[in-house]
Amino acid sequence: MAKMIENTTGVLQDFSLDVLCKAIQRNRQALHALSRLWPGADIREDDEVSWCITGLREPFFNCVYRTNIKRGHVDAIIEDAMARAKSRNVHLWWFIATDTHPANIAKNLKAHGFFPNRVTGMALDLFTINSELSELANLKITAVRDPDTLRLWSRIAVTGFEMPEEVEGDWFNWYGNIGLGPGLPIQHFLGWWNGEPAATASLLLAEGVAGIYNVAVVPQKRRLGLGLGMTMQPLREARNMGYRIAILQASQQGLSVYRRIGFQECCKLMSYVWISGPRFPGQTDTGR
């Protein structure tokens, strides 16, 4: 499984803006591509489009993550993807990168009922992490290494992102299907505040950079610094493994936290979501 997104280009050292933006996007595409491991996934990978559609309702796990349509049948491909998602009764995510073609595909997606989500792509030189940030004495962070802990991690992540309880099983099943262990390119962390599970984070090593995902804090434990503490843990792990650049996609609410660590804004990223059936309450992009 690790070979599927194994880094083949080496650890990225180039800090030019264009290279960082591409790395941010490709790391996220690598995350979406993990749906290829889902048993019976509907997979299409050709010159025009790449998608993986599972049987899980959560749209993030059913994604069109690369688009390069050149022959003038954009609507037909969108409708095909929607039909496949609808046949499985799942929602659909469409990721837009800087090399997405046609560049104006957003108008086609909106015409088919997709709604937009926007996050900020950020990058950090791991050698320049803000050294003045201190660890929280009441926060203990453990690596997720077994199914029981992953189930708890899934519940805390879904609660922290204020998502419907019914998608908790999707999170557990999707990440559990990838596997757990120190040798895999994706790792998860669970934060305990005074002995109670309260926060999550994930680390994805792909495309030569360390991607930070799933930083979530349960509502009753916010404003205590847990989001910052949970972000620092995978950053330290990545630096210890020899990575130079960390990336993430931030929601508006998370920008100030990541700036404190030293992350710099590089680009804006757009995704479009189509909901098959009733829309989840408060369905938005969390920047996870």
LUMKOL-89281 format. One record per residue (C-alpha): residue number from 1; residue in one letter; x, y negated, z negated. Coordinates in Angstrom, 1 decimal. Layout:
NUM:a:X:Y:Z
...
***
This chain:
1:m:0.0:0.0:0.0
2:a:2.8:-2.4:-0.8
3:k:4.2:-2.1:2.7
4:m:1.1:-3.6:4.2
5:i:2.0:-7.1:3.0
6:e:5.7:-6.5:2.4
7:n:7.8:-9.5:3.0
8:t:9.9:-8.9:6.1
9:t:11.3:-12.4:6.6
10:g:13.2:-12.8:3.2
11:v:12.6:-15.3:0.5
12:l:11.7:-18.7:1.9
13:q:14.1:-21.5:1.3
14:d:12.8:-24.1:3.8
15:f:11.0:-27.0:2.1
16:s:10.0:-28.8:5.3
17:l:6.3:-29.8:5.2
18:d:5.3:-27.8:8.3
19:v:7.0:-24.6:7.0
20:l:5.4:-25.0:3.6
21:c:1.9:-25.5:5.1
22:k:2.3:-22.4:7.2
23:a:3.5:-20.4:4.2
24:i:0.5:-21.4:2.1
25:q:-1.9:-20.3:4.8
26:r:-0.1:-17.1:5.7
27:n:0.1:-16.1:2.0
28:r:-3.6:-16.5:1.7
29:q:-4.2:-14.6:4.9
30:a:-2.2:-11.8:3.4
31:l:-4.5:-11.8:0.4
32:h:-7.6:-11.5:2.6
33:a:-5.9:-8.8:4.7
34:l:-5.8:-6.6:1.6
35:s:-9.5:-5.7:2.5
36:r:-8.0:-3.4:5.1
37:l:-7.4:-1.0:2.3
38:w:-11.1:-0.8:1.5
39:p:-12.5:2.6:2.4
40:g:-14.7:2.3:5.5
41:a:-13.9:-1.4:6.0
42:d:-15.0:-2.9:9.4
43:i:-11.6:-4.0:10.7
44:r:-10.9:-6.0:13.9
45:e:-7.4:-7.1:14.7
46:d:-6.7:-8.3:18.3
47:d:-5.4:-11.3:20.2
48:e:-8.6:-13.3:19.4
49:v:-9.6:-12.6:15.8
50:s:-8.7:-10.7:12.7
51:w:-11.4:-9.7:10.1
52:c:-12.0:-7.2:7.4
53:i:-15.6:-6.6:6.2
54:t:-16.2:-4.4:3.2
55:g:-19.3:-3.2:1.5
56:l:-18.9:-5.8:-1.3
57:r:-21.2:-8.8:-1.6
58:e:-18.6:-11.3:-2.7
59:p:-17.8:-13.3:0.4
60:f:-14.1:-13.6:-0.4
61:f:-13.7:-9.9:0.3
62:n:-15.3:-10.1:3.7
63:c:-13.2:-12.5:5.7
64:v:-12.4:-13.6:9.2
65:y:-8.8:-14.8:8.4
66:r:-7.3:-15.4:11.8
67:t:-9.0:-17.0:14.8
68:n:-7.5:-17.6:18.3
69:i:-10.4:-17.6:20.7
70:k:-9.4:-18.8:24.1
71:r:-11.9:-17.5:26.6
72:g:-14.9:-19.7:25.7
73:h:-17.1:-17.2:23.8
74:v:-16.8:-18.6:20.3
75:d:-20.5:-18.2:19.4
76:a:-20.5:-14.6:20.5
77:i:-17.7:-13.7:18.2
78:i:-19.2:-15.6:15.3
79:e:-22.5:-13.9:15.9
80:d:-20.8:-10.5:16.1
81:a:-19.1:-11.0:12.7
82:m:-22.3:-12.2:11.2
83:a:-24.2:-9.2:12.5
84:r:-21.6:-6.8:11.1
85:a:-21.8:-8.5:7.7
86:k:-25.6:-8.5:7.8
87:s:-25.6:-4.8:8.6
88:r:-23.8:-4.2:5.3
89:n:-25.8:-6.8:3.4
90:v:-22.7:-8.8:2.5
91:h:-21.7:-12.4:2.7
92:l:-18.9:-13.7:5.0
93:w:-15.9:-15.9:4.6
94:w:-14.2:-17.7:7.5
95:f:-10.7:-19.1:6.8
96:i:-9.4:-22.0:8.9
97:a:-5.7:-22.4:9.5
98:t:-3.7:-25.1:11.3
99:d:-3.3:-22.7:14.2
100:t:-6.9:-21.7:14.4
101:h:-8.3:-22.0:17.9
102:p:-10.5:-23.6:19.0
103:a:-9.6:-26.4:16.5
104:n:-13.2:-27.6:16.4
105:i:-14.7:-24.2:15.5
106:a:-16.2:-25.8:12.4
107:k:-19.0:-27.2:14.5
108:n:-19.9:-23.7:15.7
109:l:-19.7:-22.3:12.2
110:k:-22.0:-25.0:10.8
111:a:-24.5:-24.5:13.6
112:h:-24.7:-20.8:12.5
113:g:-25.4:-21.7:8.9
114:f:-21.9:-21.6:7.4
115:f:-21.2:-24.1:4.7
116:p:-17.7:-25.7:4.0
117:n:-15.3:-25.3:1.1
118:r:-12.2:-27.4:0.8
119:v:-9.1:-26.9:-1.3
120:t:-5.6:-28.5:-1.5
121:g:-2.6:-26.5:-0.5
122:m:0.3:-27.1:-2.9
123:a:3.9:-25.9:-3.2
124:l:6.6:-25.9:-5.9
125:d:10.3:-25.5:-6.0
126:l:10.7:-22.9:-8.8
127:f:14.0:-24.4:-9.7
128:t:12.3:-27.7:-10.6
129:i:9.5:-26.5:-12.9
130:n:8.7:-29.2:-15.5
131:s:11.0:-28.1:-18.4
132:e:9.1:-30.2:-20.9
133:l:6.1:-28.0:-20.9
134:s:6.0:-25.9:-24.0
135:e:4.4:-22.4:-24.5
136:l:1.2:-22.2:-26.4
137:a:1.7:-20.4:-29.7
138:n:-1.9:-19.0:-29.7
139:l:-1.8:-17.8:-26.1
140:k:-0.6:-14.2:-25.5
141:i:-0.3:-13.1:-21.9
142:t:-0.3:-9.4:-20.8
143:a:0.1:-7.8:-17.5
144:v:-2.9:-5.8:-16.2
145:r:-1.7:-2.2:-15.8
146:d:-4.7:0.1:-16.3
147:p:-8.4:0.2:-15.1
148:d:-9.9:-0.7:-18.5
149:t:-7.8:-3.9:-18.7
150:l:-8.6:-4.7:-15.0
151:r:-12.3:-4.4:-15.8
152:l:-11.9:-6.8:-18.7
153:w:-9.8:-9.1:-16.5
154:s:-12.5:-9.1:-13.8
155:r:-15.2:-10.1:-16.3
156:i:-13.1:-12.9:-17.6
157:a:-12.2:-14.2:-14.1
158:v:-15.8:-14.1:-13.0
159:t:-16.9:-15.9:-16.2
160:g:-14.2:-18.5:-15.8
161:f:-15.2:-19.2:-12.2
162:e:-18.8:-19.4:-13.4
163:m:-19.8:-16.8:-10.8
164:p:-22.9:-14.5:-11.0
165:e:-22.4:-11.5:-13.3
166:e:-23.3:-9.2:-10.5
167:v:-20.0:-9.8:-8.6
168:e:-17.9:-8.6:-11.6
169:g:-18.1:-5.1:-10.1
170:d:-16.9:-6.4:-6.7
171:w:-13.8:-7.9:-8.3
172:f:-13.0:-4.7:-10.3
173:n:-13.6:-2.4:-7.3
174:w:-11.7:-4.6:-4.8
175:y:-8.6:-5.2:-6.9
176:g:-8.7:-1.7:-8.3
177:n:-8.7:-0.3:-4.8
178:i:-5.4:-2.1:-4.1
179:g:-3.8:-0.5:-7.2
180:l:-2.0:-1.6:-10.3
181:g:1.7:-1.4:-11.1
182:p:4.9:-3.5:-11.2
183:g:5.9:-2.2:-7.7
184:l:3.0:-3.7:-5.9
185:p:3.0:-7.2:-4.3
186:i:0.0:-8.4:-6.2
187:q:0.1:-8.6:-10.0
188:h:-2.6:-9.7:-12.5
189:f:-2.3:-11.3:-15.9
190:l:-4.8:-11.6:-18.8
191:g:-4.5:-14.3:-21.4
192:w:-5.6:-13.8:-25.0
193:w:-6.4:-16.8:-27.1
194:n:-6.2:-16.0:-30.9
195:g:-6.7:-12.4:-29.9
196:e:-9.7:-12.9:-27.6
197:p:-9.6:-12.5:-23.8
198:a:-10.0:-16.0:-22.4
199:a:-8.1:-16.5:-19.1
200:t:-6.7:-14.9:-16.0
201:a:-4.1:-15.3:-13.2
202:s:-2.7:-13.4:-10.3
203:l:0.6:-13.4:-8.4
204:l:0.9:-12.4:-4.7
205:l:4.3:-12.0:-3.2
206:a:3.9:-12.3:0.6
207:e:5.4:-14.3:3.5
208:g:8.5:-15.1:1.5
209:v:6.7:-17.1:-1.2
210:a:5.0:-16.5:-4.5
211:g:1.2:-17.2:-4.3
212:i:-0.7:-18.1:-7.5
213:y:-4.4:-17.0:-7.5
214:n:-7.3:-16.4:-9.8
215:v:-6.4:-19.0:-12.5
216:a:-9.6:-19.1:-14.5
217:v:-10.5:-19.9:-18.1
218:v:-13.8:-19.1:-19.8
219:p:-15.8:-22.2:-20.4
220:q:-15.7:-22.1:-24.2
221:k:-11.8:-22.1:-24.2
222:r:-11.2:-24.9:-21.8
223:r:-9.2:-28.1:-22.5
224:l:-6.8:-26.1:-24.6
225:g:-4.0:-25.8:-22.0
226:l:-4.8:-22.2:-21.1
227:g:-4.9:-22.9:-17.3
228:l:-1.4:-24.4:-17.4
229:g:-0.2:-21.6:-19.6
230:m:-1.6:-18.9:-17.3
231:t:-0.1:-20.6:-14.2
232:m:3.4:-20.7:-15.8
233:q:3.5:-16.9:-16.5
234:p:3.4:-15.8:-12.8
235:l:5.8:-18.6:-11.9
236:r:8.3:-17.3:-14.4
237:e:7.9:-13.8:-13.0
238:a:8.4:-14.9:-9.5
239:r:11.5:-17.0:-10.4
240:n:13.0:-14.0:-12.2
241:m:12.5:-11.9:-9.1
242:g:14.5:-14.4:-7.0
243:y:11.7:-16.4:-5.4
244:r:12.3:-20.0:-4.7
245:i:8.9:-21.4:-3.6
246:a:5.5:-20.9:-5.2
247:i:2.3:-21.9:-3.5
248:l:-1.4:-22.2:-4.5
249:q:-4.7:-23.6:-3.4
250:a:-6.2:-26.0:-5.9
251:s:-9.7:-27.1:-6.5
252:q:-10.2:-30.8:-7.3
253:q:-10.5:-29.8:-11.0
254:g:-7.1:-28.1:-11.0
255:l:-5.0:-30.7:-9.3
256:s:-3.9:-32.5:-12.4
257:v:-2.8:-29.3:-14.1
258:y:-0.7:-28.2:-11.2
259:r:0.9:-31.7:-10.7
260:r:2.0:-31.5:-14.3
261:i:3.9:-28.3:-13.5
262:g:5.5:-30.0:-10.5
263:f:3.4:-28.8:-7.6
264:q:3.3:-31.1:-4.6
265:e:0.3:-31.5:-2.3
266:c:1.1:-30.3:1.2
267:c:-2.2:-29.8:3.2
268:k:-5.9:-29.4:3.0
269:l:-7.4:-26.0:3.7
270:m:-10.9:-25.3:4.9
271:s:-13.0:-22.2:4.7
272:y:-16.6:-21.7:5.7
273:v:-19.0:-19.3:3.9
274:w:-22.1:-17.6:5.3
275:i:-24.5:-16.2:2.8
276:s:-26.6:-13.2:3.9
277:g:-29.8:-13.6:1.9
278:p:-30.2:-15.7:-1.2
279:r:-27.3:-18.0:-1.9
280:f:-25.4:-17.4:-5.2
281:p:-26.1:-20.2:-7.7
282:g:-23.4:-22.8:-7.6
283:q:-21.5:-21.0:-4.8
284:t:-18.4:-23.0:-4.1
285:d:-14.7:-22.4:-3.4
286:t:-12.9:-22.2:-6.7
287:g:-9.4:-22.6:-5.3
288:r:-8.6:-19.2:-6.5
***
